[in-house]
Amino acid sequence: MLDRIALIVTIIGALNWGSIGLFGFDLVAWIGGGQGATLSRIVYTVVGLCGIWCISLLFRERNEVVSRD
């Protein structure tokens, strides 16, 4: 479950970076009150930590589930 949450948060962060790159619009800063605001910094930190967590997904053994029936 933690892997999925980390992946979702990382994807949201990537979409935010995409909007910065394409449109110059930082959604987190807009919602959080600016890049230096406490809320924005917390969100940036959580996204960063989730990104670090997702690095571990690259090095794990894959256990494939064939069927849940």
Summary of the structure (lengths in Angstrom):
residues: 69
radius of gyration: 15.3
end to end distance: 20.3
largest distance: 49.8
contacts: 147
relative contact order: 0.16
helix: 72%
strand: 0%
